[in-house]
């Protein structure tokens, strides 16, 4: 019918338009503007420039004096850089090198040609190395480039190679105080020993005597408690900055106090002993190989499907319980291999410090325990009930981290083992387990705020107490299960 309408589209239209402009450009036809940069003149089509660049679109469509001019002078960019950008606007391709990228990026930023800016950033990141890192930093800073995460990618390279870079004079010259502070505060520096970070700071300060005025401020971003005592003695206290900086002497005194009070370290929460780690780590602590051998290794999940092996305490021990206090790991009780070749309940307690990758033997529990439960409340680690090979008991004791000693508190209401515990709102919840008669559904809560003065009790002493309170039972009896608290606000 005469009124029917059918539409068609060309698959080559965009290409033909671009090709048409290129042909006109190459033949010098219909060129309606001349751009003057330095001593060079570039002829082009206003329409083409306006379609490619927001800068030119505004210039030729808004109420600006250049709109009706045939010759326009552009300042603040080079002819070399603009020639590459103009070629890209007509042909869609561009060649980059370390010799030209500076001028091309400058021109692309000037005319707001974002695609070329992206190409420049991709090129720079692909070429980055120790030798040109400072140059690339300067280039991006000069033009304020922060597109498609280029700053984040650059910082990632810097943090990954921070110490080697700090041995290069060109990098030391360009690195500002503000940038140095931000890098030292970043936990992605975890691959470098803290003493190497301190030595890098010394190199930055020595590079320019005028920087010494920043010493006290910078020093506060070095975590001296992550160093070894010998490093502090031999490399920090002997430096000229130790005599110059009051803040450094204070930090060293604080670190030495930290080293001298080893058992109190988990309670010393301060920036100087905070682990440098960009993300939480997963670790596996010990276990059995077959029925008679103990695996003494710690397995640390470094990245997906890649485990690192660390040494565990060098004793034939299979701990049952683990407690974490300020990123110190306590392994408690369990079973250890006796002289008779059999496993027996243990009272031993070991503490692992990932800062130093070191183990420390802490005070033993008052009684050997296996298959018991633990919980951390304040400065105390509570150990509840459990058993030996010969008996089950209900005694409860707690470890005072400040004093490095154990004391009995109100015992659990019944003999039990194989139960589980977790802390929520400063109360210790114990669930399930095995009593003398059966597997239990019991849920019982220990509230330390209700404690009175309680004489130390042996594991057989029955005492009526108000610290333990029965709660609603679980739906199913459980033993040897696991339990966590979630969103403990």
Secondary structure, DSSP 8 states (H G I E B T S, - for coil): -TT-------TTHHHHHHHHHHHHHHHT-S--EEEEETTEEEEE-HHHHHHH-HHHHHHHHSS-GGGG-SEEE--SS-HHHHHHHHHHHHHS-----TTTHHHHHHHHHHTT-HHHHHHHHHHHHHH--TTTHHHHHHHHHHHT---TTHHHHHHHHHHHTHHHHTT-HHHHHH--HHHHHHHHT-GGGGGS-HHHHHHHHHHHHHH-GGGGGGHHHHHTTS-GGGS-HHHIIIIITTSHHHHH-HHHHHHHHHHHHHHH-GGGGGG---GGG----SS--EEEEEEEETTTEEEEEEEEEEETTEEEEEE--SS-EE--EEEEETTEEEEE--EEE-TTSSEEEB--EEEEETTTTEEEE----SS-BBS-EEEEETTEEEEEEEE-SS-EEEEEEEEETTTTEEEEES--SS--BS-EEEEETTEEEEE--B-SSSBB--EEEE-GGG--------TT-----SSEEEE---SS-BSS---------
